[in-house]
């Protein structure tokens, strides 16, 4: 390997682009991190079913309300997505389904009645304009909120002359507090007041905290436009996810070892083993860097797609190598003609590589489309596999494999 060959190689614009992308990917991964899927980091997956099929606008309201509820409730790394027109998939890290099932399974319909349980509704969740942070005193709690002018007037009309009577507050038809608070005399004078509060009590401070947080979250996020119910829930432990990740890494290393051995046995040229391995690692690094930038989840299906893309990459590099070495074996002695023949061989090989990549991408596109259109857990897995495979193949055919072809053209001529 001569110095002029190295200089010629590293001056090529494709090689420079590859080096820049590798550095950018390394920086992106180190700063932004890699977003791991549920099957790697552990967590819970909950399937919700709406009472009836809905249009896109209604589904957007449902997913937005659920996402806000879970985030306000303190659930970390939550992802809410629709699946068709009647299913919603929720992924959460570090939370069991039982902890949030009551919160996400309720429509969040708030009502207040004065005097008795059959009295007209004096206030609804639709009248609420803003909600302040809840306050807890021992086992008693309070959630202050503000209502619209029309809501305040309606409440004032129904509350006039009823000072000291019970105020029954309901959430999804259930009484919030078994000992309803009494209506303050200053709210029974017929004058509209926009600042009100929901109060309650519990047997322990912990229960008071939970009740206040639930009421605050539901009032803050509003009500769901349709009834929903939990139809499926599963949990993946973080330990199991770590085992999956370790197994995938070991499988990748073993695959690299086997590939390196086969290449060495086939060509008897140690010089070829290193660039093929480096090219494969570069593809993985660049794909991971892109995933960290776009916040794409790396789960088991994505790892499978990545392995498939690397496998096609090695296959393409073998095609390039065979095409070049096969031409050279014809015994061309003229240096200029031999170099021209090498370049022609590389071009022929790259044509095969691009044609093969196009076929693979065309095969993956239906899976990606169906998965993204539906988004359910099973089909979404296929979409993750298809998207990662397509991304890996595109990185390979446009960046890493032309660089390997340049290496072969210079060092095997």
Secondary structure, 3 states (H helix, E strand, C coil): CCHHHHHHHHCCHHHHHHHHHHHHHHHHHHHHCCCECHHHHCEEEEEEEECCCCCHHHHHHHHHHHHHHHHHHCCCCCEEEEECCCEEEEEECCCCHHHHHHHHCCCCCEEEEECCCCCCEEEEHHHEEEECCCEEECCEEEEEEEECHHHHHHHHHHHCCCCCCEEEEEECCEECCCCCCECCHHHCCCCCCCEEEEEEECCCHHHHHHHHHHHHHHHHHCCCCCCEEEEEEEEECHHHHHHHHHHHHHHHHHHHHHHHHHHHHHHCCHHHHHHHHHHHHHHHHHHHHHHHHHCCCECHHHHHHHHHHHHHHHHHHHHHHHHHHHHHCCCCCCHHHHHHHHHHHHHHHHHHHHHHHHHHHHHHHHHHHHHHHHCCHHHHHHHHHHHHHHHHHHHHHHHHHHHHHHHHHHHCC
